Amino acid sequence: MRIPLRRAFQIIPEGEHVFYIESVDADEKFGKLKVNMVTKEGLKHTERFSLLDNKGNWNDGALNAFSYFAQTATNQYGAEDIDPVELVGCYIKAEVTHTVQPNRNDPTKTVTFVNLGNKYPADCFEDGTTATLGTAEQPTQETQPTQPTQANNMADLMALLNS
């Protein structure tokens, strides 16, 4: 059985990038919001917002940051409120910076955090192309791995389980 390999994790390089907002995950009970984004090259980034404090009140700092993010992504600076799912399908251009800190578990190593700085509205990727919902860059027909049949998959799986 041949198993297709995926690209290893890549950190988004510093500089300006356009992101496509693929999905939004909201936990209303705890006021947590995750905005899942991808670049044209398929590099993924998640912006996290903790909109409520531990007493259930609005977290003003996070609310201000999310408000600016949402207004910039939708290019609607006069909006009063937003349902976070309205961000899906929007583009946002942002300046990516890195913050390097010591690893909590192993002080001899470091961890790099990707931060979004200045943000600008965007209608598409830099080259004028747009994304398909759920994916920014699809493999071409020549680069797609061949798909084994279901019968072959089951036979290979059974062979692995029995060995």
C-alpha positions as CSV (number, residue, x, y, z in Angstrom):
1,M,0.0,0.0,0.0
2,R,1.3,3.5,-0.9
3,I,0.3,6.3,1.5
4,P,0.3,9.8,0.1
5,L,2.5,12.2,2.2
6,R,1.4,15.7,2.9
7,R,3.5,18.8,3.2
8,A,5.2,19.1,6.6
9,F,4.0,22.0,8.8
10,Q,5.3,25.3,7.6
11,I,5.3,28.5,9.5
12,I,3.8,31.5,7.6
13,P,6.8,33.7,6.7
14,E,6.9,37.3,8.0
15,G,5.5,39.9,5.6
16,E,2.2,40.8,4.1
17,H,-0.2,37.9,3.2
18,V,-3.8,37.6,2.0
19,F,-5.8,35.1,3.9
20,Y,-9.1,33.5,2.9
21,I,-11.4,32.8,5.9
22,E,-12.4,29.1,5.6
23,S,-14.4,28.6,8.7
24,V,-15.3,30.0,12.1
25,D,-15.7,28.0,15.3
26,A,-17.7,29.6,18.1
27,D,-18.2,28.4,21.6
28,E,-20.9,30.8,22.8
29,K,-20.9,29.4,26.4
30,F,-17.3,30.4,27.0
31,G,-17.2,33.3,24.5
32,K,-14.4,31.7,22.5
33,L,-14.0,32.3,18.7
34,K,-11.6,30.7,16.3
35,V,-11.3,32.1,12.8
36,N,-9.6,29.5,10.5
37,M,-7.7,31.1,7.5
38,V,-5.5,29.9,4.7
39,T,-3.2,31.6,2.2
40,K,-3.2,30.9,-1.5
41,E,-0.2,28.6,-0.9
42,G,-2.3,26.5,1.6
43,L,-0.5,27.8,4.7
44,K,-3.0,27.8,7.6
45,H,-3.5,30.2,10.4
46,T,-6.0,30.5,13.2
47,E,-6.9,33.7,15.0
48,R,-8.4,33.2,18.5
49,F,-10.6,35.6,20.4
50,S,-11.7,35.2,24.0
51,L,-14.7,37.6,23.9
52,L,-15.9,36.9,27.5
53,D,-14.0,37.3,30.7
54,N,-14.2,34.7,33.5
55,K,-17.3,36.5,34.9
56,G,-19.2,36.3,31.6
57,N,-18.8,40.0,30.8
58,W,-17.5,41.3,27.5
59,N,-13.7,41.3,27.3
60,D,-13.2,44.9,25.9
61,G,-9.7,44.3,24.6
62,A,-10.7,41.1,22.7
63,L,-13.9,42.7,21.6
64,N,-12.0,45.7,20.1
65,A,-9.6,43.4,18.3
66,F,-12.3,41.2,16.9
67,S,-14.4,44.2,15.9
68,Y,-11.5,45.6,13.9
69,F,-10.7,42.2,12.4
70,A,-14.4,41.6,11.4
71,Q,-14.9,45.1,10.0
72,T,-11.7,44.9,8.0
73,A,-12.5,41.4,6.6
74,T,-16.0,42.4,5.6
75,N,-15.0,46.0,4.6
76,Q,-18.0,47.2,6.6
77,Y,-16.6,49.7,9.1
78,G,-20.1,51.0,10.1
79,A,-21.6,47.7,11.1
80,E,-23.1,47.5,14.6
81,D,-22.8,43.7,15.0
82,I,-22.0,40.5,13.1
83,D,-22.7,36.8,13.1
84,P,-19.2,35.3,13.0
85,V,-20.2,32.9,10.2
86,E,-20.6,36.0,8.0
87,L,-16.7,36.1,7.9
88,V,-16.5,32.8,6.0
89,G,-15.6,33.5,2.4
90,C,-14.0,36.9,3.2
91,Y,-10.4,37.8,2.5
92,I,-8.2,39.9,4.7
93,K,-4.7,41.1,4.1
94,A,-2.4,41.2,7.2
95,E,1.2,41.8,8.1
96,V,2.6,38.6,9.6
97,T,5.2,39.0,12.4
98,H,6.9,36.3,14.5
99,T,7.3,36.2,18.3
100,V,10.0,33.8,19.5
101,Q,9.8,32.6,23.1
102,P,11.4,29.8,25.1
103,N,9.5,26.5,25.1
104,R,7.8,26.0,28.5
105,N,8.5,22.3,28.4
106,D,12.1,22.5,27.3
107,P,13.9,25.8,27.9
108,T,16.7,24.8,25.5
109,K,14.2,25.1,22.6
110,T,12.1,28.0,21.3
111,V,8.5,28.3,20.1
112,T,7.6,30.7,17.3
113,F,4.2,32.4,17.4
114,V,2.7,33.9,14.2
115,N,1.0,37.2,14.9
116,L,-1.2,39.3,12.5
117,G,-0.3,43.0,12.8
118,N,-1.7,45.6,10.5
119,K,-4.8,44.5,8.6
120,Y,-6.4,45.6,5.3
121,P,-9.5,44.7,3.4
122,A,-9.0,42.3,0.4
123,D,-11.3,41.0,-2.2
124,C,-9.1,38.1,-3.4
125,F,-5.6,36.8,-3.3
126,E,-2.7,38.9,-4.5
127,D,-2.8,37.5,-8.0
128,G,-6.5,38.1,-8.4
129,T,-7.6,34.5,-7.9
130,T,-10.2,33.4,-5.4
131,A,-10.5,30.4,-3.2
132,T,-13.0,27.5,-3.3
133,L,-14.7,27.2,0.1
134,G,-12.7,24.9,2.3
135,T,-9.5,25.0,0.3
136,A,-7.2,27.7,-1.1
137,E,-5.1,25.6,-3.5
138,Q,-6.2,22.3,-5.0
139,P,-3.6,19.9,-6.4
140,T,-3.7,19.7,-10.2
141,Q,-4.8,16.5,-11.9
142,E,-1.1,15.5,-12.5
143,T,-0.1,16.0,-8.8
144,Q,-3.1,14.3,-7.2
145,P,-2.3,10.8,-5.8
146,T,-4.1,8.0,-7.5
147,Q,-6.9,6.8,-5.3
148,P,-6.9,3.0,-4.7
149,T,-10.3,1.3,-4.9
150,Q,-12.3,0.6,-1.8
151,A,-11.6,-3.2,-2.2
152,N,-7.9,-2.6,-2.3
153,N,-8.1,-0.3,0.7
154,M,-9.9,-3.0,2.7
155,A,-7.5,-5.7,1.6
156,D,-4.5,-3.5,2.6
157,L,-6.1,-2.6,5.9
158,M,-6.9,-6.2,6.7
159,A,-3.3,-7.2,5.8
160,L,-1.9,-4.6,8.2
161,L,-4.3,-5.6,11.0
162,N,-3.4,-9.3,10.6
163,S,0.4,-8.8,10.5
